[in-house]
């Protein structure tokens, strides 16, 4: 798959989940990360509910595919819901966590997940390992440049931006590295996207066994695709055009699939999948602030939902799915409804073919 030669991605099917489902007595929604377990045929999916509509939690799901790769049912089967606990073993308090991505640990029943934290309150993001029962195991320490800090007047001057923090997570295929990515640039590194400029997301790599940071790179996000006026949603939120990375998925030890999602007021979401490689990119490990001389990861557009006519909605999760009988690999994507059906957002799943 080097340089994505002969690597093509096509859309097979989409599933829009009925709004208002409450498996285990809690609203189903906010699905921001998904991971497939080939051994059981089940998926692990994490909700970005900030412990407000229910406990901070992840789910196990069944999303059966037919021989043609299309969904065999019109809804996922939710087989389990697991609350996740903080370092002290207690349920997260309301707004005490913002889960965004989930991956199963290789050769273990444990999981690793990210939280964006809350930069507006100087709450740090995290990469955290937990048991299959949601119990705290360990944290992977972030370098100081990721931690939100403010000056004497209370203005944030460094660290991840509010709600634009650790959005994506993946393991290297051999399980030796954990790779996390920010949605947008750190405060000290540059701007958020606009129609005239993109943003430099940071990609941070940990040794999965020891926990040390072993490398960092820059992934350059595209500019916003056009100029769009702000809109007020039916639920009273001001909708602004934006763009950022929502997930990363390893292809091999140097190559990744990266989702870029743009919010377009009045139109919904734009979603593209890029192939990206660290080969030839500048390592920025430990660099407190970018200076503009860095070479970002190489990237190339692989797939754009706008070419399919399908509605992607707010795609935030991607995982390798089952291999079809003809040898075709699949990708399964999840879309976060933000618990906002009145605003036209819904929980969705998509399946793509990779050849």
Secondary structure, DSSP 8 states (H G I E B T S, - for coil): -GGGTT--EEEEEEEE--TT--GGGS----EEEEEEETTTTEEEEEE---SSSS-SEEEEEE--B-TTSSBSSSS-EEEEEEE-B-TTSSB--TTS--EEEEEE-TTSS-EEEEE--BGGGTB--EEEEE-TT--EEEE----GGGS-EE-TTS-EEES--TT-SEEEEEE-TTSSEEEEEESS--TTT-----SS--EEEEEEEEETTT--EEEEEEEEE---SS----EE-TTS-EE--EEEEEEEEESSSSEEEEEEEEEETTTEEEEEEEEEE-TT----TT-SS--S-----EEEEEEEGGGTT----SEEEEEEEEE-TTS-EEEEEEE--TT-GGGT---EEEEEEE-
